[in-house]
Amino acid sequence: MTRKKPEILAPAGSMETLVAALRSGADAVYVGGKKFSARNGAVNFTLEELAQAADMCHLYGARLYLAVNTIIADSEAQEFCEYIKSAASLGIDAFIVQDLGAAMLIRKCVPNAVLHGSTQMTVHTTMGARLLRDMNFSRVVPARELEKGTVEKICNTGIEVEIFVHGALCMSVSGQCYMSAVIGSRSANRGCCGQACRLPFSACGNKNNAALSLKDLSLIPIISEAEKIGVDSLKIEGRMKRPEYAASAVNALVQALDGQNPDMQLLRGIFSRSGFTDGYFTGRRHDMFGVRQREDVIAAQSLIPKIHELYRCERKVRTVDFHVIIKSHEPVRITASCGGFTEAVTADPPEKAINRPTDLQMVEKQLSRLGDTVFSLGSVTAEIDDGLILTAGRINELRRLLIEKLSGRIISEARHKYSITDFSPHINKAKAASGVKSLPIRTICRTDEQVRAAADLSELVIVPHELLLERDYDDIPKEKIMISPPRFIVSEEKLCRELSLLREKGYSHLLCHTLDSAAVGRDLKFTLHGSFSLNIYNSYSAEYLKSLGFADFIVSFEARTSQIHGLSADIPMGAVIYGRLPLMLTRCCPIKNEVGCGKCGGFITDRTGRNFPVKCTPDYAEILNSDTLYMFDKTDLTDYISFGVVMLSSENAAQAADAINGIKPSAPITRGLYYRGI
């Protein structure tokens, strides 16, 4: 069986960029609206512009996907639902979603909506992809940090797979970056990333280093490998980029898929950061860091006129055949046929010719003038009586009218038809304080010493799964231990074996960082507990977790205390009340890249001199906040949650005990985002 070519999916942050992408050869375009889009910094589209964009895409035979891929607050639910209904009525081909609650609301508003799981969902295993498929998502955009072999396995799970093949790379795994939010109240999960990672950071005190800035991604030179493993959609990053960027990347992909060698120097000149990398996909992660250089900017300026030529004219994507009837004493009739669609126009009967009568050659000449349309001329047939005339102006007028009718028919037939309900979300009321005098504490540990210290002081001790494999904790009741699997799963087969072994030993609680670990936990009959990294920010997401079988969850630490008061799902909720908040989850260690593991000091430093601890595992690193979150004394949070979460990092036994007992640390503290918000 011959595979069809994968879709070329282009970004568009404005109408001009959408036109450039379509004229350059895009099969689909993804855009954002004025709200609920993970690229609030782009121009983005009004509803009126979305209608135009959808019609334009459908006329080209392309698809339009709407990114509604931010986490939403309960207070936005009504507006979100109205927006989704309006967008669906325009015939948007799919909605790109991160928030589980947003997905639930879309389904209630538009039961047959097509949902794509955003890369912000951090799905990165076959079991996670299957769970998403079972949740009625039609497509997954896996984490960008995956190697080709894992992507290939996900391609065989029965869900469409879309991967990023060109554009900027975040240092952090998507959906797991809180740096911009915690440092500057600009949340990536809310579409307002301030790109703090592009600022100076260093592992050796060099204020000119950019230890968190990766090169741009490009798989275009090896795109045949993605095509061979069955990827359905090739996604270009860049909704905040210029039209020339989208046009050049789309054109290069078209060439590469046709077996040609695209001009990578031109692409680098248009935009790159010290060139390109394919490190995640190929597994070659040794040269992935880079910054935007002055010469890159200068090169782009000189190339822009050349790129304009790629999209200056309409791209001919449809062939139209005409049949003309010009008979004496009968109305003139011209019929146009294209791709199974037929439209006709009529006009008053022709007049007798005084000089040169109308013939097939003259009719064909006028009907061929299709330069400002997506149509090219196919065949022209005619039934023309002798001695009659139909002026060139009349033929041109009829041609324009006919192309307009044909275009409208094509657009109408291509427009996605949805069932739209009258659903309206309920409005949550702030709940009363629980009145619990002693808040149960769950402690996230990293070391054996911390586990021992936490055992008698915590309701549940959350222990890395590899620590449970290495050591016996027979003196701690199994029901008091919760397993924490890796936040990023590199080998799900290995993890399944190891978690199965721990399940057999009697451990029954599993902290689920993403849908991937939830899928494994469901399969092995663990009691599921939701981690902060699921980004539960509204009542609807909490309800969704309950429907998936979760026992409880840790609310997103990006939520304000006032928002937490209003969360009303019938599932217990906890919150982080102590610890260094994790700012990034990254597959590339910034310290290893800059100074090597042998000179690791355990932290990186920003331009203000603040130190950010880096905690490494064999497969990923976590960058922690410089200050320690402390909320034990804030009853406007602790009185409204079912349990508090203490996150330990480098604490010894005594320090761990103090933390769990709520003793305020002597080091600088922060209240996080609970009052500042995002």
C-alpha positions as CSV (number, residue, x, y, z in Angstrom):
1,M,0.0,0.0,0.0
2,T,1.4,3.4,-1.0
3,R,1.3,6.0,1.7
4,K,0.0,9.4,0.8
5,K,2.4,12.3,1.3
6,P,2.2,13.9,4.7
7,E,0.4,17.2,5.2
8,I,2.5,20.4,5.2
9,L,1.2,22.4,8.1
10,A,2.1,26.1,8.1
11,P,1.7,28.7,10.9
12,A,-0.1,32.0,10.3
13,G,-0.3,34.9,12.8
14,S,-1.9,37.2,10.3
15,M,-3.9,37.1,7.1
16,E,-0.8,38.1,5.1
17,T,1.1,35.1,6.4
18,L,-1.9,32.8,5.7
19,V,-1.9,34.0,2.1
20,A,1.9,33.5,1.8
21,A,1.6,29.9,3.2
22,L,-1.2,28.9,0.9
23,R,0.4,30.3,-2.2
24,S,3.7,28.6,-1.3
25,G,2.1,25.2,-1.1
26,A,0.8,24.5,2.4
27,D,-1.8,21.8,2.8
28,A,-3.1,23.2,6.1
29,V,-2.6,26.3,8.2
30,Y,-3.0,26.7,11.9
31,V,-4.0,30.0,13.4
32,G,-5.0,31.6,16.7
33,G,-7.8,33.9,17.6
34,K,-7.6,37.0,19.8
35,K,-7.9,34.9,22.9
36,F,-7.2,31.3,24.1
37,S,-4.2,31.0,21.8
38,A,-0.7,30.0,23.0
39,R,0.8,32.8,20.9
40,N,-0.9,36.0,22.2
41,G,2.0,38.0,20.8
42,A,1.0,37.3,17.2
43,V,-1.5,39.6,15.4
44,N,-4.0,36.7,15.4
45,F,-7.5,36.6,13.8
46,T,-10.8,38.1,14.6
47,L,-13.9,36.0,13.9
48,E,-14.5,37.8,10.7
49,E,-10.9,37.1,9.6
50,L,-11.3,33.5,10.7
51,A,-14.3,33.2,8.3
52,Q,-12.2,34.6,5.5
53,A,-9.3,32.4,6.4
54,A,-11.5,29.3,6.4
55,D,-13.0,30.1,3.0
56,M,-9.5,30.8,1.5
57,C,-8.1,27.6,2.8
58,H,-11.0,25.5,1.6
59,L,-10.9,27.1,-1.8
60,Y,-7.2,26.0,-2.0
61,G,-8.2,22.5,-0.9
62,A,-6.4,23.1,2.4
63,R,-7.5,22.8,6.0
64,L,-7.6,25.4,8.8
65,Y,-6.9,24.4,12.4
66,L,-7.7,26.8,15.2
67,A,-5.3,26.8,18.2
68,V,-7.2,27.1,21.5
69,N,-4.3,25.6,23.3
70,T,-4.1,27.6,26.5
71,I,-5.3,26.6,30.0
72,I,-8.5,28.5,30.8
73,A,-10.0,29.8,34.0
74,D,-13.5,29.0,35.2
75,S,-14.3,32.7,34.8
76,E,-13.6,32.4,31.0
77,A,-15.7,29.3,30.4
78,Q,-18.8,31.1,29.1
79,E,-16.8,33.2,26.8
80,F,-14.8,30.2,25.6
81,C,-17.9,28.2,24.8
82,E,-19.4,31.1,22.8
83,Y,-16.1,31.5,20.9
84,I,-16.0,27.7,20.1
85,K,-19.5,27.8,18.8
86,S,-18.8,30.8,16.6
87,A,-15.6,29.2,15.2
88,A,-17.3,25.9,14.6
89,S,-20.0,27.7,12.6
90,L,-17.3,29.0,10.3
91,G,-16.2,25.4,9.4
92,I,-12.9,25.3,11.2
93,D,-11.4,21.9,10.4
94,A,-10.0,21.1,13.9
95,F,-9.3,22.6,17.3
96,I,-5.8,22.3,18.8
97,V,-6.2,21.8,22.5
98,Q,-4.0,21.6,25.6
99,D,-6.5,21.9,28.5
100,L,-8.5,18.9,29.4
101,G,-11.3,21.1,30.6
102,A,-11.3,23.1,27.3
103,A,-11.6,19.7,25.5
104,M,-14.6,18.8,27.7
105,L,-16.3,22.2,27.0
106,I,-15.7,21.9,23.3
107,R,-17.3,18.5,23.2
108,K,-20.3,19.8,25.1
109,C,-20.7,22.8,22.7
110,V,-19.8,20.9,19.5
111,P,-20.2,17.1,20.0
112,N,-18.6,16.2,16.7
113,A,-15.7,18.6,16.9
114,V,-12.3,17.4,15.7
115,L,-9.7,17.7,18.4
116,H,-5.9,17.7,18.0
117,G,-3.9,17.2,21.2
118,S,-1.4,20.1,21.4
119,T,2.3,19.4,22.1
120,Q,1.5,21.4,25.3
121,M,-0.2,18.2,26.6
122,T,3.3,16.6,26.8
123,V,2.2,13.2,25.3
124,H,5.4,11.3,24.5
125,T,4.6,7.6,24.6
126,T,2.5,5.1,22.7
127,M,0.3,4.5,25.7
128,G,-0.3,8.2,26.1
129,A,-1.2,8.5,22.5
130,R,-3.6,5.6,22.8
131,L,-5.2,7.2,25.8
132,L,-5.7,10.4,23.8
133,R,-7.2,8.4,21.0
134,D,-9.6,6.7,23.4
135,M,-10.5,10.2,24.6
136,N,-11.7,10.9,21.0
137,F,-8.9,13.0,19.9
138,S,-8.2,12.5,16.2
139,R,-4.6,13.7,16.3
140,V,-1.6,14.0,18.7
141,V,1.3,16.4,18.5
142,P,3.9,14.5,20.5
143,A,6.6,16.2,22.6
144,R,9.3,17.6,20.3
145,E,12.0,15.9,22.4
146,L,11.4,12.4,20.9
147,E,13.7,10.3,18.8
148,K,12.6,8.8,15.5
149,G,12.0,5.3,16.9
150,T,9.5,6.6,19.5
151,V,7.7,8.7,16.9
152,E,7.4,5.7,14.7
153,K,5.8,3.7,17.4
154,I,3.3,6.4,18.1
155,C,2.5,6.5,14.4
156,N,1.3,2.9,14.7
157,T,-1.2,3.6,17.5
158,G,-4.2,4.4,15.3
159,I,-4.1,8.2,15.9
160,E,-2.9,10.8,13.5
161,V,0.6,12.1,14.3
162,E,1.8,15.6,13.7
163,I,5.4,16.6,14.5
164,F,7.3,19.8,14.4
165,V,9.9,19.8,11.6
166,H,11.1,23.4,11.4
167,G,11.3,26.4,13.7
168,A,12.2,27.5,17.2
169,L,12.9,24.9,19.9
170,C,12.0,25.6,23.5
171,M,14.6,24.6,26.0
172,S,11.8,23.1,28.2
173,V,9.5,20.3,27.3
174,S,6.3,22.0,26.1
175,G,3.6,22.3,28.8
176,Q,6.3,21.9,31.5
177,C,7.8,25.4,31.4
178,Y,6.9,27.7,34.3
179,M,10.0,29.9,34.1
180,S,8.4,32.9,32.3
181,A,5.4,32.6,34.7
182,V,7.3,32.4,37.9
183,I,9.9,35.0,37.0
184,G,7.7,37.5,35.2
185,S,4.0,36.4,35.6
186,R,3.9,35.7,31.8
187,S,2.7,32.1,31.5
188,A,3.5,29.9,28.5
189,N,0.5,27.9,29.4
190,R,-1.6,31.0,29.0
191,G,-0.1,32.1,25.7
192,C,2.1,34.9,27.2
193,C,5.6,33.4,27.3
194,G,8.2,36.1,27.8
195,Q,11.0,33.8,26.4
196,A,13.0,34.1,29.6
197,C,15.1,31.2,28.3
198,R,16.6,33.5,25.6
199,L,18.1,35.8,28.3
200,P,21.6,35.3,29.7
201,F,22.1,32.3,31.9
202,S,25.4,30.6,32.7
203,A,26.8,27.6,34.6
204,C,30.2,29.4,35.0
205,G,29.2,33.0,35.8
206,N,29.7,34.3,32.3
207,K,27.0,37.0,31.9
208,N,27.2,36.8,28.1
209,N,26.3,33.1,27.9
210,A,22.8,31.9,26.9
211,A,22.7,28.5,28.6
212,L,19.0,27.9,28.0
213,S,18.8,28.9,24.3
214,L,18.6,26.1,21.7
215,K,19.2,26.3,18.0
216,D,16.2,26.2,15.7
217,L,14.9,22.9,14.6
218,S,15.0,21.7,11.0
219,L,14.3,18.2,9.8
220,I,13.8,19.4,6.2
221,P,17.1,17.8,4.9
222,I,16.0,14.4,6.3
223,I,12.2,14.8,5.9
224,S,12.0,11.5,4.0
225,E,12.7,9.7,7.3
226,A,9.7,11.3,8.9
227,E,7.6,10.4,5.8
228,K,8.8,6.8,5.8
229,I,7.8,6.2,9.5
230,G,4.2,7.3,8.8
231,V,4.0,10.9,10.2
232,D,0.7,12.4,9.0
233,S,1.5,16.1,9.3
234,L,4.7,18.1,9.1
235,K,4.4,21.2,11.3
236,I,6.3,24.4,10.9
237,E,6.6,26.5,14.1
238,G,6.3,30.3,13.9
239,R,2.9,32.0,14.3
240,M,4.8,35.1,15.4
241,K,7.1,35.1,12.3
242,R,6.9,37.1,9.1
243,P,5.1,35.9,6.0
244,E,8.5,35.4,4.3
245,Y,9.4,32.9,7.0
246,A,6.3,30.8,6.4
247,A,6.6,31.0,2.6
248,S,10.3,29.9,2.6
249,A,9.8,27.0,5.0
250,V,6.7,25.7,3.1
251,N,8.5,26.0,-0.2
252,A,11.5,24.1,1.2
253,L,9.2,21.3,2.5
254,V,7.4,21.0,-0.9
255,Q,10.8,20.7,-2.6
256,A,12.1,18.1,-0.1
257,L,9.0,15.9,-0.3
258,D,9.4,16.0,-4.1
259,G,13.0,14.7,-3.8
260,Q,14.7,18.0,-4.5
261,N,17.4,19.6,-2.3
262,P,16.0,22.8,-0.8
263,D,18.3,25.8,-0.2
264,M,19.0,25.5,3.5
265,Q,21.3,28.5,3.5
266,L,18.3,30.6,2.4
267,L,16.3,29.2,5.3
268,R,19.1,29.9,7.7
269,G,19.3,33.4,6.4
270,I,15.6,34.1,6.8
271,F,15.7,32.9,10.4
272,S,17.8,30.7,12.6
273,R,19.8,30.7,15.8
274,S,23.4,29.7,14.9
275,G,22.0,27.4,12.3
276,F,19.8,24.4,12.8
277,T,19.6,21.1,14.8
278,D,17.9,17.8,14.3
279,G,19.3,16.5,17.6
280,Y,16.1,15.1,19.2
281,F,14.8,13.3,16.2
282,T,18.2,11.8,15.3
283,G,19.4,11.3,18.8
284,R,22.5,13.5,18.2
285,R,22.1,16.0,21.1
286,H,25.7,17.2,21.3
287,D,25.4,20.5,19.4
288,M,22.0,21.9,20.1
289,F,22.6,25.3,21.7
290,G,22.6,28.6,19.8
291,V,21.5,32.2,19.8
292,R,20.3,34.7,17.2
293,Q,23.3,36.5,15.8
294,R,23.8,39.9,14.2
295,E,24.8,38.4,10.9
296,D,21.6,36.3,10.8
297,V,19.5,39.5,11.0
298,I,21.5,41.2,8.3
299,A,21.2,38.2,6.0
300,A,17.4,38.0,6.4
301,Q,17.0,41.6,5.3
302,S,18.7,41.0,1.9
303,L,16.7,37.8,1.3
304,I,13.2,39.1,1.8
305,P,12.6,40.4,-1.7
306,K,13.6,37.0,-3.1
307,I,11.1,35.3,-0.9
308,H,8.3,37.6,-1.9
309,E,8.4,36.0,-5.4
310,L,7.3,32.7,-3.8
311,Y,3.9,34.0,-3.0
312,R,3.4,37.1,-5.2
313,C,0.8,35.3,-7.3
314,E,-2.1,33.0,-6.7
315,R,-1.1,29.3,-6.8
316,K,-3.1,27.3,-9.4
317,V,-4.6,24.4,-7.5
318,R,-7.8,23.7,-9.5
319,T,-8.5,23.1,-13.2
320,V,-11.8,24.4,-14.7
321,D,-13.4,23.2,-17.9
322,F,-15.9,25.4,-19.7
323,H,-18.8,24.7,-22.1
324,V,-20.2,27.6,-24.0
325,I,-23.6,27.8,-25.8
326,I,-24.2,30.8,-28.1
327,K,-27.2,30.2,-30.2
328,S,-29.5,32.5,-32.1
329,H,-32.6,33.7,-30.2
330,E,-31.5,31.6,-27.1
331,P,-30.0,32.9,-23.8
332,V,-26.2,32.6,-23.7
333,R,-25.1,29.8,-21.3
334,I,-21.7,29.1,-19.9
335,T,-21.1,26.1,-17.7
336,A,-18.0,25.5,-15.6
337,S,-16.9,22.2,-14.2
338,C,-14.2,21.6,-11.6
339,G,-13.5,18.6,-9.4
340,G,-17.1,17.2,-9.6
341,F,-18.7,20.6,-9.1
342,T,-20.7,22.3,-11.9
343,E,-22.1,25.8,-12.1
344,A,-23.7,27.7,-14.9
345,V,-24.5,31.3,-15.8
346,T,-26.8,32.7,-18.5
347,A,-27.1,36.0,-20.3
348,D,-29.4,37.7,-22.9
349,P,-29.3,36.1,-26.4
350,P,-26.4,37.2,-28.6
351,E,-26.7,39.8,-31.3
352,K,-25.9,39.4,-35.0
353,A,-22.3,40.2,-35.8
354,I,-21.6,43.3,-37.8
355,N,-17.9,42.7,-38.3
356,R,-16.1,39.7,-36.8
357,P,-18.4,37.1,-35.3
358,T,-17.6,35.3,-32.0
359,D,-15.8,32.0,-32.4
360,L,-14.2,29.3,-30.2
361,Q,-10.8,30.9,-30.3
362,M,-12.1,34.3,-29.1
363,V,-14.2,32.6,-26.3
364,E,-11.2,30.5,-25.2
365,K,-9.0,33.6,-25.0
366,Q,-11.3,35.4,-22.7
367,L,-12.1,32.4,-20.5
368,S,-8.4,31.7,-20.0
369,R,-7.9,35.0,-18.1
370,L,-7.8,33.4,-14.7
371,G,-4.7,35.0,-13.4
372,D,-6.0,36.3,-10.1
373,T,-7.7,33.0,-9.1
374,V,-6.7,29.6,-8.0
375,F,-8.0,28.1,-11.2
376,S,-6.2,27.2,-14.4
377,L,-7.9,26.6,-17.7
378,G,-8.7,23.0,-18.7
379,S,-10.8,22.4,-21.8
380,V,-13.1,24.8,-23.6
381,T,-15.9,23.3,-25.7
382,A,-18.6,25.3,-27.4
383,E,-21.8,25.3,-29.5
384,I,-21.7,28.6,-31.4
385,D,-24.0,29.5,-34.3
386,D,-22.5,31.4,-37.2
387,G,-22.8,35.2,-37.5
388,L,-23.3,36.0,-33.8
389,I,-21.3,38.1,-31.4
390,L,-20.8,38.1,-27.7
391,T,-18.4,40.9,-26.7
392,A,-15.2,40.3,-24.8
393,G,-16.5,42.4,-22.0
394,R,-19.6,40.3,-21.6
395,I,-17.6,37.1,-21.7
396,N,-15.2,38.4,-19.0
397,E,-18.2,39.5,-16.9
398,L,-19.8,36.0,-17.2
399,R,-16.4,34.3,-16.4
400,R,-16.0,36.4,-13.2
401,L,-19.5,35.6,-12.1
402,L,-19.1,31.9,-12.9
403,I,-15.8,31.6,-11.1
404,E,-17.3,33.4,-8.1
405,K,-20.2,30.9,-8.1
406,L,-17.9,27.9,-8.5
407,S,-15.7,29.1,-5.7
408,G,-18.6,29.6,-3.4
409,R,-19.8,26.1,-4.2
410,I,-16.4,24.6,-3.5
411,I,-16.1,26.5,-0.3
412,S,-19.6,25.5,0.9
413,E,-19.0,21.8,0.2
414,A,-15.6,21.8,1.9
415,R,-16.8,23.6,5.0
416,H,-16.9,21.3,8.0
417,K,-20.4,20.7,9.2
418,Y,-20.8,20.6,13.0
419,S,-23.6,20.0,15.4
420,I,-23.7,23.0,17.7
421,T,-25.6,22.7,21.0
422,D,-27.0,25.4,23.3
423,F,-24.8,24.2,26.2
424,S,-23.8,26.9,28.7
425,P,-21.3,26.2,31.5
426,H,-22.3,26.4,35.1
427,I,-20.9,29.3,37.1
428,N,-19.0,28.1,40.1
429,K,-19.4,29.8,43.4
430,A,-16.5,30.2,45.8
431,K,-16.6,27.4,48.3
432,A,-16.3,27.8,52.0
433,A,-13.2,27.1,53.9
434,S,-12.8,23.5,54.9
435,G,-12.3,24.2,58.6
436,V,-9.6,21.4,58.7
437,K,-7.3,22.3,61.6
438,S,-4.4,20.0,60.6
439,L,-3.7,19.9,56.9
440,P,-2.5,16.5,55.6
441,I,0.9,16.8,54.0
442,R,2.2,14.8,51.1
443,T,6.0,15.1,50.6
444,I,7.8,14.8,47.3
445,C,11.2,13.3,48.0
446,R,14.4,13.0,46.0
447,T,16.7,11.1,48.3
448,D,16.6,8.1,50.7
449,E,17.4,10.5,53.6
450,Q,14.4,12.6,52.8
451,V,12.1,9.6,52.5
452,R,13.1,8.4,56.0
453,A,12.6,11.9,57.5
454,A,9.2,12.3,55.8
455,A,7.7,8.9,56.6
456,D,6.4,9.7,60.1
457,L,5.4,13.3,59.3
458,S,3.5,12.9,56.1
459,E,0.2,11.4,55.0
460,L,1.9,10.1,51.9
461,V,5.5,10.0,50.9
462,I,6.1,10.5,47.2
463,V,9.2,8.5,46.2
464,P,11.0,8.3,42.8
465,H,10.3,4.9,41.3
466,E,14.1,4.1,40.8
467,L,14.6,4.7,44.5
468,L,11.9,2.1,45.3
469,L,13.6,-0.3,43.0
470,E,17.0,0.2,44.7
471,R,15.9,0.1,48.4
472,D,13.5,-1.7,50.6
473,Y,11.2,0.4,52.7
474,D,9.7,-2.5,54.6
475,D,9.4,-0.3,57.8
476,I,7.1,2.1,55.9
477,P,3.6,0.8,55.1
478,K,3.1,0.3,51.4
479,E,-0.1,2.3,51.4
480,K,1.8,5.3,52.7
481,I,4.1,5.4,49.7
482,M,3.2,7.0,46.4
483,I,5.4,6.2,43.4
484,S,6.7,9.0,41.3
485,P,7.6,7.8,37.8
486,P,9.9,9.9,35.5
487,R,8.4,13.2,34.4
488,F,9.6,12.3,30.9
489,I,9.5,8.7,29.9
490,V,12.3,7.6,27.6
491,S,11.5,3.8,27.6
492,E,7.9,3.0,28.3
493,E,8.6,-0.7,28.0
494,K,11.2,-0.5,30.8
495,L,9.0,1.7,32.9
496,C,6.0,-0.7,32.5
497,R,8.1,-3.6,33.7
498,E,9.5,-1.7,36.7
499,L,6.1,-0.3,37.7
500,S,4.6,-3.8,37.3
501,L,7.2,-5.1,39.7
502,L,6.5,-2.4,42.2
503,R,2.8,-3.1,41.9
504,E,3.4,-6.8,42.7
505,K,5.3,-5.7,45.8
506,G,2.2,-4.0,47.1
507,Y,2.6,-0.4,46.1
508,S,-0.7,1.0,44.9
509,H,-0.4,4.8,44.6
510,L,1.0,6.5,41.4
511,L,1.7,10.2,40.9
512,C,0.7,10.9,37.2
513,H,2.8,13.7,35.7
514,T,1.2,13.4,32.2
515,L,-1.4,11.4,30.4
516,D,1.5,8.9,29.6
517,S,2.0,7.9,33.2
518,A,-1.8,7.9,33.7
519,A,-2.1,5.4,30.9
520,V,0.5,3.1,32.4
521,G,-1.1,3.5,35.8
522,R,-4.6,2.6,34.6
523,D,-3.3,-0.4,32.8
524,L,-1.5,-1.7,36.0
525,K,-4.5,-0.9,38.3
526,F,-2.8,1.8,40.3
527,T,-4.7,4.4,42.2
528,L,-4.1,7.5,40.1
529,H,-3.1,10.9,41.6
530,G,-2.7,14.0,39.4
531,S,0.5,15.9,39.5
532,F,0.9,19.7,39.2
533,S,2.3,19.1,35.7
534,L,-1.1,18.2,34.4
535,N,-1.8,21.9,34.6
536,I,-5.2,21.6,36.2
537,Y,-6.4,25.2,36.2
538,N,-10.2,24.9,36.1
539,S,-13.1,22.9,37.5
540,Y,-13.7,21.2,34.1
541,S,-10.2,19.8,33.9
542,A,-10.7,18.4,37.4
543,E,-13.9,16.8,36.4
544,Y,-12.2,15.3,33.4
545,L,-9.6,13.8,35.7
546,K,-12.3,12.2,37.8
547,S,-13.9,10.7,34.7
548,L,-10.5,9.1,33.9
549,G,-10.4,7.5,37.3
550,F,-8.1,9.8,39.3
551,A,-8.5,9.8,43.0
552,D,-7.3,13.4,43.5
553,F,-4.9,16.0,42.0
554,I,-2.5,18.8,42.7
555,V,-3.8,22.1,41.3
556,S,-1.6,24.1,39.0
557,F,0.6,26.5,40.9
558,E,-0.1,29.1,38.3
559,A,-3.6,29.5,39.8
560,R,-4.3,32.3,42.2
561,T,-5.7,31.5,45.6
562,S,-9.0,33.3,44.6
563,Q,-9.3,30.9,41.6
564,I,-8.6,27.9,43.8
565,H,-11.5,28.9,46.0
566,G,-13.9,28.6,43.1
567,L,-12.8,25.2,41.8
568,S,-15.8,23.0,42.4
569,A,-15.2,19.5,40.9
570,D,-16.1,16.6,43.1
571,I,-12.6,15.4,43.5
572,P,-10.1,16.1,46.3
573,M,-7.5,18.8,45.5
574,G,-4.1,19.6,46.9
575,A,-1.7,22.5,46.3
576,V,2.1,23.0,46.6
577,I,2.8,24.9,49.8
578,Y,6.5,24.5,50.2
579,G,9.6,24.0,47.9
580,R,11.6,25.2,45.0
581,L,9.1,25.3,42.2
582,P,10.3,23.4,39.0
583,L,10.7,26.0,36.3
584,M,11.8,23.8,33.4
585,L,11.9,20.2,32.4
586,T,14.5,19.7,29.8
587,R,16.2,16.9,27.9
588,C,19.4,19.0,27.4
589,C,21.3,19.8,30.5
590,P,22.6,23.4,30.4
591,I,25.4,22.7,32.8
592,K,26.7,19.7,30.8
593,N,26.6,21.7,27.6
594,E,28.6,24.6,29.1
595,V,31.1,23.1,31.5
596,G,30.6,19.4,31.4
597,C,29.4,17.1,34.2
598,G,32.8,17.0,35.8
599,K,32.6,20.7,36.7
600,C,29.0,20.7,37.6
601,G,28.2,23.1,40.4
602,G,24.6,22.1,40.5
603,F,23.1,25.4,39.4
604,I,22.9,28.1,36.7
605,T,23.0,31.8,37.3
606,D,21.0,34.6,35.6
607,R,22.1,38.1,34.7
608,T,21.0,39.4,38.2
609,G,23.2,36.9,40.0
610,R,20.4,34.6,41.2
611,N,21.2,30.9,41.3
612,F,18.8,28.3,39.9
613,P,19.4,24.7,41.1
614,V,19.6,22.0,38.3
615,K,18.6,18.5,39.3
616,C,19.7,15.8,36.8
617,T,18.5,12.4,36.1
618,P,19.9,10.1,33.3
619,D,17.2,11.2,30.9
620,Y,16.3,14.8,31.8
621,A,17.1,17.8,34.0
622,E,14.8,20.0,36.1
623,I,15.7,23.6,36.7
624,L,14.3,24.8,40.0
625,N,13.4,28.3,41.2
626,S,16.0,30.4,43.1
627,D,13.7,31.1,46.0
628,T,11.7,28.7,48.1
629,L,7.9,28.8,48.0
630,Y,6.4,29.0,51.5
631,M,2.6,29.0,52.1
632,F,2.1,27.2,55.4
633,D,1.0,30.5,57.0
634,K,-1.5,31.4,54.3
635,T,-4.9,30.1,55.4
636,D,-6.6,31.6,52.4
637,L,-4.9,28.7,50.5
638,T,-4.5,26.0,53.1
639,D,-8.1,26.2,54.3
640,Y,-9.4,25.5,50.8
641,I,-7.5,22.4,49.9
642,S,-7.6,18.8,50.9
643,F,-3.9,18.3,51.3
644,G,-0.7,20.3,51.1
645,V,2.3,19.3,49.0
646,V,5.9,19.8,50.2
647,M,8.5,19.6,47.4
648,L,12.0,18.7,48.7
649,S,15.1,19.3,46.6
650,S,18.5,19.3,48.5
651,E,17.3,19.3,52.1
652,N,18.9,17.0,54.6
653,A,16.9,15.0,57.1
654,A,16.6,17.9,59.6
655,Q,15.7,20.4,57.0
656,A,13.2,18.0,55.5
657,A,11.5,17.6,58.9
658,D,11.4,21.4,59.4
659,A,9.8,21.8,55.9
660,I,7.1,19.3,56.6
661,N,6.4,20.8,60.0
662,G,5.9,24.2,58.3
663,I,8.9,25.9,59.8
664,K,9.7,29.0,57.7
665,P,13.1,28.7,56.0
666,S,15.9,31.2,56.7
667,A,16.6,31.5,53.0
668,P,14.6,33.9,50.7
669,I,11.0,32.8,50.3
670,T,8.4,33.5,47.6
671,R,4.6,33.3,47.5
672,G,4.9,32.1,44.0
673,L,1.9,33.0,41.7
674,Y,-0.8,32.5,44.3
675,Y,-1.2,36.3,44.7
676,R,0.6,37.7,41.6
677,G,-1.3,35.5,39.2
678,I,-0.4,35.2,35.5
